[in-house]
Amino acid sequence: MNEYDSNRIYDLASTIGYVKTNKKEEADCFVLNTCHIREKATEKVYHEIGRVKKSFRNLKKPLVIISGCVAQAESEEMLKRESYIDIVVGPQSYHKIADLILNHEKKKKKIVETEFDVIKKFDELQNINNKQNTISANLTIQEGCDKFCNFCVVPYTRGPEYSRPFKQIIDEANILVNNGAKEINLLGQNVNAYNFLDNDKNYKLSSLIKELNSIKNLKRIRFMTSHPNDMSEDLINCYKDYEKLMPSLHLPIQSGSDKILKLMNRKHDKKYYLSVIEKLKNINENIKISSDFIIGYPGENEKDFEDTVDLIQKVGFVNSYSFIYSPRPGTPASAKSVNDSLKNKIRLKKLQSILEDFQLLDNKKHIEKYCEVMIENKCENETKYFGRTKFMTPVKFESDSSVSGELIEVKITSCNQNSLFGYYKENKDKAA
Ligand code: SF4
């Protein structure tokens, strides 16, 4: 989502003459687009500013802008702590960034802009073409969250759930496809809570998938991140009805223990989660599920951890993320005492090794087989190409076709836990 925002911030800044540079010392302006989900996010921002300061010690000071969720959470505090910062702008008001820059240039005054203005933001962004021209393009359809999991800052930094107008999204999708996108990733903190009311018509995520499926030059559709409670029947049926929707789903559960799920305020239990997976598998038995896991959440004991292991073994997740719990300031969980850190590390290691085994096992199944891959780009300084399978697995391969965006059948010859490796030979290999 921050990648999407960063691109849009660039689109906005380019309306007043800014262009990207790869040479840091040449920059007149730095925008640090920050994420508050990461551990010690605030400190990382100050370290990064320190690096910019060092690079510009003997040069003219650049304009320094902090955007994103750290900016929202820390607000004025940032200007007090670091005088090198000029503008602080929150994730729901970055559409004003061009005006903020011009104002600062004129008045030389520090600015803090953290208003929650999400409707206006997307209305204004609609007037500026999305210039992303990647094969796989991100498209934010929804922001914010009303779920209030006890460990999470999103409801405080991004605000309540907001769904963009249906037509606005379809228009942007068409722009992306005309710019060359072959895959669209629909994004939202709670993407499957998408719900837009237009007069008496109710548009859901399934309505968007249906519409995108009919865009001629678009080949693949994905969405993330989903909440289990919003996996409605109409959405599950999309995996049967729309061939462009890829058969992989990121469905975070965080823990396999009902006790911990309750303490986290996740509002669902393990049984319900497994029932959603069952419905999905009944629709498409090949669908692959990835998830997020928090280890060592306050109150987690050995039995709770083993429940998580048990869930992983039942589902056989791929491409999943796991972290040791760390408190986020201002969240209800941050008031609880944290678990023993050594125990957490041991549990994380065990859990990651199980996840890695599943991943490797899954990748090995492809060896000596053909696999549909979408070519995304040529690997830097290499003769190989990069693409992804339907299931998002990265593939590196030799190829005599270099058309980005093409769907090709790559012969997989080897793999590691993260990626597949192989080759593609037009005609010859297909004939074989
Ligand atoms: S559903 Fe996701 S975004 Fe919302 S509070 Fe929970 S973890 Fe955060």
Boltz pocket constraint, residues with backbone or C-beta under 6 A from the ligand:
constraints:
  - pocket:
      binder: B
      contacts: [[A, 144], [A, 145], [A, 146], [A, 147], [A, 148], [A, 149], [A, 152], [A, 153], [A, 154], [A, 155], [A, 189], [A, 190], [A, 227]]
      max_distance: 6.0
